[in-house]
């Protein structure tokens, strides 16, 4: 199912990268064209200004040097009758070519003119001297046309355009490869989330199947003997009730984890006297422990943390319930709470069977059981430690486990004393 999504991501990532390349290339091309045109305009304008400040008529004298020898800027001098008096550089244009520039307007505006397949930037202006300074020395210039060749600038732009086209084609290939890579990288967390969701659904279905099957089978047995009294069918009814309660606990745990995944489960913080809460829960479990000949020893010092009392109660019940399940008769459970300057440390230690090294890294995974048969017999759902870990992390705390087979397990929890804000 991810192949279609990956193709869509490749197309999207490639399209975005290609768009960035095209926009960047267009901006670069437009900027360079603007700079070249502006440079040409400034050169023409400065030349025209310097000519207007000097005597234009004297430029027609035979001993006057050419104003520009780089063959980029040309000058045409016209009299009042529209006759070409002279041009610089000399013999650069034929008479027919020069006539093409005669009709340039004299309003001082720059314009582009094409001649013989070449582009020129042209400026025409009138001679500010109405009469010749010395009519015998040289004819009087009525107006001047200055033009600058844009051939070099156009060649530079054409070269840039070619480079940009080649670069864009290479960029298209790069965009596809990069898009394929980025799509694969972006799908990694999605695949992991999907796999976890699929595993979660499969495990939940498996866990719900057993109590549903038991309830259905026992209910069918009740209908087979409708004449029996409640006392005669008490065993079936008790088993139905037990599995119903187990299914209810499992449903509650699943709902809790689903809300934590979607950030819908909030932590309502307040000052919690954790010593009183822990002492209360320990006393409750002490009654259950006596029925299994298990001793619970508590060393609880006064401590206050900032947290959710309901969730903290749920955390301690989960850990003590696990300790009680896996501690054999004549065993013991130790509960301690010791505050420090910046934190509160809570330890729940049992003398049970312990956890193997292979199972230890996975004990906080959902539905994971090291001893599946025993956990199911004891009524566990495999979700308790997952919920416990979430509660600790929601309170900005840490939880660690020390264990040894046939010796016992020790859960160490540390909560910060400082106020924690939760949305």
Secondary structure as GFF3:
##gff-version 3
##sequence-region A 1 423
A	DSSP	alpha_helix	2	53	.	.	.	ID=ss1
A	DSSP	three_ten_helix	57	60	.	.	.	ID=ss2
A	DSSP	beta_strand	73	78	.	.	.	ID=ss3
A	DSSP	beta_strand	84	88	.	.	.	ID=ss4
A	DSSP	alpha_helix	95	99	.	.	.	ID=ss5
A	DSSP	beta_strand	111	115	.	.	.	ID=ss6
A	DSSP	beta_strand	118	126	.	.	.	ID=ss7
A	DSSP	beta_strand	143	149	.	.	.	ID=ss8
A	DSSP	alpha_helix	151	224	.	.	.	ID=ss9
A	DSSP	alpha_helix	234	261	.	.	.	ID=ss10
A	DSSP	beta_strand	270	272	.	.	.	ID=ss11
A	DSSP	alpha_helix	274	291	.	.	.	ID=ss12
A	DSSP	beta_strand	295	300	.	.	.	ID=ss13
A	DSSP	beta_strand	305	307	.	.	.	ID=ss14
A	DSSP	alpha_helix	309	325	.	.	.	ID=ss15
A	DSSP	beta_strand	332	339	.	.	.	ID=ss16
A	DSSP	beta_strand	343	350	.	.	.	ID=ss17
A	DSSP	alpha_helix	357	360	.	.	.	ID=ss18
A	DSSP	alpha_helix	372	377	.	.	.	ID=ss19
A	DSSP	alpha_helix	384	394	.	.	.	ID=ss20
A	DSSP	beta_strand	398	404	.	.	.	ID=ss21
A	DSSP	beta_strand	408	416	.	.	.	ID=ss22
###
